[in-house]
Amino acid sequence: MIEENRVAKRKSHTKSRRGCYSCKTRHTKCNEVRPRCGNCVRLDIHCSWPIIQNQYSVSSPQSNGSSHLSPQIAETFAAQSPSATGPSEEELSISDFRLLHHWLSRCHESLRPYAISSQEDTLWRDECTEIAFQHPPLLHGYLALSAVHKALTGLGSDRQSLLSQADSHISRGLAIYRRHLEAPMAERAIPMFMTSTVLFTYNLGSAHLEKPEDPIDGIHHCFRLLAGIKMVVMPYFPQIKDSTVFSRLVGLGQGDDPDSLDVRGKDDSIPEILALKELTGSLLNAQDRNACLVEVDELHKTAVRLRYVSPRSDEYSLILRWASYLQDHFMHLVSAHNPIACIILAFFAALLAQARPVWWVGRWPQWLLTACEQLLAATPELLKWLEWPRRIMDTRIWSVVSTPASFDPPSTGS
């Protein structure tokens, strides 16, 4: 048992709680100077400010009353969303059409870690785009992702202009998205789910334009977005899960659903992850320990599934499934930079590093490992637990990729 005064302490630092939307999106500390903060002046981009609320209600079609998001999740959406009186909708400009062309020709296919047949790709691209034309928040999200992708891969001639376009589109999309959150409708369930996934992807991907000051805080913010997505779509989940959109976004091939993977891997284990259960004995109270034990078990289950998933499936849907079901108490431990919870987070980063690379994940595994190493520098007896994640990441060549690796289906049809 490690004594309380020997457990690594989080470095004290001030944190921007009411910063502008642009800084929050880039996981950067905001100096909160209005009407344009220092970062937005420096980058010469639009500066919009969120309305921070303690909570707001989202009506559920399955109840007579209103279901409420937790204050923490509500704050996350409020921080992500500019005021509903923000930039209004307007016709697309020539530069917007260039972004749309980039989305259709390059960006949409770069979100997956594998290539699919041209026929399937065309159907998926056309379906996504048609839905986006009828749902402005999704269209703005696609254009924002496209701008970030062009800026990261050097396919745009003016990086600064692309950053400004990305900021503008995500702001405009979020202003509408938030209004829709406050007045949910069954006919918007699928496009809202699609917009939520774009928002999450944008938050991870745009961080590569300016590395987060604290990657642990940054990934915790993304975890809260995942939790919020789950709560928002849950009332309509039966409708969403039976749609072709859901199956395409999840990207799991036939026979690669979690239950089937659990059957195939029932006799397998990964000792390095299971050993984390021993580590949880270093925690100072039973509630913390129980929360970490649950997440270690779920992380181990996820890691075993990854061993048996086929190349036809998107492994990120399995990895992020772990993140989307995290307990509130474990999320609190990550937010507080609890050393044991952060070690578990480093193992999660190792699973990300084992997946085929995509640009929107990019260097997040490396950032998280480095942040955990810095956190544990004062406690060598805990630092040694990062050897397994470090060994996995040492085998990776880190780069921001623009397109997925080609995948040629085996001739056997297996």
N, C-alpha and C positions, 0 to 999 in steps of 0.2 A: 504494500500500500504506500503510495507516494504521499508525503506530507503536504498539507494544504499550502504551506508557504513555499513549497518547491515547485508547484505547478506553474507552468509558464503563464505570464500575464500578458494580456493584449496591450500593445503600445497605445498610450493615451493619445488621442487626436480629436480635434474638433470635427464635427460632421455636419454638412449642410442638410438641414431638415426641410427647408423651404426654398431650395434652389430652383432655377428655371428648368423647364422641361428638357431643353437641349443638353444641359449638363447632366441631368439625371439619366438621359438616354445613353450618354457617353461615359457614364460612371465616373464623372469628374466633379471635384469639389467646386461649388459655385460660390462666388463672393456675394451673391444676393443683392447686387446693386441694380436698381431699376431706373429706367425701363429696359436697359440692355446691360447684362452682366459683363464682367471683364472678359470671360472666355468668348462670348458671342461677339463682342466688339473686336477681339483679336482675330477671330475666324471670319468676321464679317458675315454672320448668318442671322436668321430670324431668331428672336428671343421671346419665347412665350412662357407664361407663368401659370402654374397649376393652382387650382382652388383646393386647399387641404381641408378635408372633411373627416370627422370622426367615423361616420358610417353613413351608408345610404342603403335603401332597400331595393331589392330586385324581385318583382312579382313572380310567383311560381304558378304555372298553369295547373299544378297538382294540389293546390291548397286554396282555401278561401281567403286567407290573409296574405301577408307579405313575408317572404323569406329574406333574411338579412345576411349579407356577407359579414365575415368577422371584421372588427375594426382594423386589424392588420392588413387584410386583403383589400378592404375598401380604401385604405390609405395608399396602397400600392397603385390601384387603378387611378385614384385621384392624382397621385404624383405623376403618373404616366400621361394623364389626360389634361390638355389645356382647357380653358374655359369654353363652354358651349358658344360663347360669343366671339370665339377666335376667328381665324381666317375662314371666309365663306367659300362655298363651292364656286368654281368658275370653269370656263372652257379650257381644255388642254392646249398648251402652247406647243410650238414646234419642238422645243427642248423636251417637253413632256412626251411627245410622240416618239422622239428618239429613245427615251427611256422605255417606252412601251415596246418599241422594236427590239431593244436589248433584252427586255424581259422575255419576249416571245422567242427570240433566236438563241439566247445564251443563258440568261440568268435562271429561268425556271428549271432547266435541266441540271444546273449546278447545285441545286439544293439536295439532291440525292447522292449517296455514295456509290452508285452504280448506274450504268446506262441501260435503258430499256429499248425495245424495238421501236423503230421510227413510227410505225402505225400506232402503237400504244401511246407513244409520246405525243403524237399529233392529237389524238383523242383527248388526252389528259390536258394538254395545253389549251385546246379549244374550249373544253368544258370549264376550266378554271377562268379563262378570260371572259367567257360569256357570263358567268356568274358575277365576275368583277364589274362588268359593264352595268349590271343591275344593282350593284351594291357598292356605292362610292368608297366606304372605308376600306374595303378589300382592294379596290383599284389603287387608291392612294398608297396602301401598304405595298403592293407589288411595285409601284413606281419608286417608292423609297428604297426597297430592297435592291432594285435594279441600279439606282444611283450609287448605293454603297458598294455593290459588286463591281461596278465600273471603276469607282475610285480605288478600290483595293487591288484590282487586277491590271490597272494601268490602261484600260480600254477607253478612257475618256480623256479628252485633251485638256480639260480644266478641272483639276481635282477640287479646287475651292468652290467652283460653281456646282459641282456634283454634291458636295457636302451641304451646300445651301438648299439644293433641290430636295435632297433626302430629308433634311430637317423640315422643310415646308410641307412635303407630302405626308410625313408621319404626323405632323401637327394637325393638318387638315383632316386626315383620316381619323385620328383619335378624337377630335372634337365631335364628329358624327357618331363614332363608335361608342363613346360614353353615353350619349343621349339614347342610343339603342339599348345599352345595358340597363338604363333606368326604366325602359318601357319594352321589355322583351316580347317577342311575337314568334309564334311557331314557324311562320313562313320565313323568318330571318334566321332560324336556328343554324342551318348549315353554313350560310355565308358568315355568320358571326363566329362559328367555330373555326372556319378557315382564316378569318381575320385575326383571331386569337393566336393561331399558330404562326401567322406572319409576324405579329407583334413580338412574340417570343424569339423567333429567328432573327428579327431585326435587332433586338437587344443584344443577343450574343454576337452577331456579325458586325454591328456598328462599333463595338468596343475595340475592334482591330484598327480603327482609324485613330484612336487615341487610347492607349492602354489604361485600364482602370487603375486608379490610385490604390485601391484595396480590392483585389480579385475575389476575396472571400465575401466581402460586402456585395460585390457585383453579382456573384453567382447566387447569393442568398436572395437578391432582388429578383433574379430570373426564376428561382424556385417559387417565390411568392406569386409571380405571374402564372406559373403552371398551376399552382393551387387555386388561383382565382379563375383560370380557364375551366378547371374541373367543376368548380362550384356554379359557374355561370351556365355551362352546357348541360349539367346533370339533369335538370327538369326535362330536357328534350333528348336525352341520350338515346332512348330506344329508336327515335326517329333518325338521329344522326348516325348511329352505328350500323344501320341497315342501308345506308346510302353508299353509292359508288365512290363519292368524295372521301368518306371516312376510310374505306379500304385502301384507296390510293394514297391518302396522307399517311396512314399507319405504315403502309408499305411492307406488310408481312406476306411472304409467299404461302401457298397452300401447304398446310401441315406445320407451319412455323408459329402457330398461335401459342401463347404461354403454356396452356395446359398440355399440348402435345410435346413441347420442348421439355416440360417437367418430367413427362413419362420417359423420354429418351435419356434424360440425364439423371434419373432417380438414383443411380448407384455411383454418381460422380461427386467429387468434392474438390474444393480449392483450399488447401490447408492454410495458406497465408491469410485468407480472408477470415476463415473460422477462428484463427488465432486472435483476432480482434476481440473475441468474447473474453479472453483472458485480460486484455487491456482494460476492458470496462470496469474491472475491479479497482482501478485507480480513481474512479469517480467518487465524489464525496457524499452522494446521497442516492437512495434507492430509486427515486423517480428518474434522475438523470441516467442511471445505469440501465434501467428497464427500457427507456426510450432508445438508447444506443444499441441495446441487444436486439430489439426489434428491427432496427435499420441494418444492422450487420447481417441478420438472417435474410432480409430481403435483398441486400446487396449480393450476398453469396448466391442466392437463387438466380439473380440476374446474370451474374458472371457465368454460372453453369449453363444457363440458356444460351449465352453468346457462343459457347463452345459447339452447340448443336444447330444453330441457326444456319440456313442455307445462304449461298451468295445471292439468291434471288430476293432476299429480304433486306430491309433497311434496319440495321442493328441499332441505330439511334432511337428508334421507337421503343425498343426494349430497355435501353439504358435510361432514357428520360422517363419511362414509366416508373422507375424507382423514385426519381425526383418528384414526380407529380403526386405520389402517395405519401410523402414524408409527413410524420406527425407534427403537430404544432409545437410540441415541447422540444423535439429535435431541431426544428427550425429555429426556435429560440436559442438553443445551444450554439448553433452555427452563427447566428447573429451576434451572440456574445463572445464569439471566438473561443469557445470552450476547447481546450487542447485535444481532448479525446474525440469530440465531434468533428474537429478539423482533420484529424488523422483519418477518420472514416471518409470524410470528404475527399482526401487525397487518393483513397482507394477508388472512389467513384471517378475521379479524374483519370486514374489508370485505365478504367474501363473505356472512357472516352478515347484515350490514346490508343487502345487496341482496335478501335473501329476504323474502317476505311475513311480517309480524310475528306472532309468537306470544308469549304472556306468559312462558313459561318461558325464553325467550332474552332477551327484554326489552332491558335496557341493557348486556348483556355486551359487544357490539361497542364501544360508547362507553367502557366501563370499560377494556377492553384497549388501545384506542388511547391513552387518557389515561395509562395506566401506562407504555406504551412511550415516550410523549413525555417523561414525567418521567425515565425511565431514560436517555434520549439527550440530555437537556438540556445536558449538558456537552460534547457532540460535535456541533456544528452540521452538520458534513459528513455525519453519519449521519442527523440529524434531518430533513434534506430528503427522505429516502426515504419519509417518512410522508405526503407530500403527496397521493398517490393515494388511500390509505385515508381521509385527512381529507376529501378532496373528495367521496368517495362518502357519507360519513357526514353531511356538511353538508346533504345533500339529504333526510335522514330527519327525521321528526317523532318524537321519542322518547316512548314511553308504554308502559304495561303494558296490553296488550289482553286482554280476557276471552273473546272469541269470535273465530273466524276470519272473514275477509272472505267475503262470499257469492260463490259462483261458479256462474254459470248456464251449463251446457254449451251450446256453439254448436249451432244447429239443423241444421248440416250433418253432425253426428256425427263430425267430424274430431278 
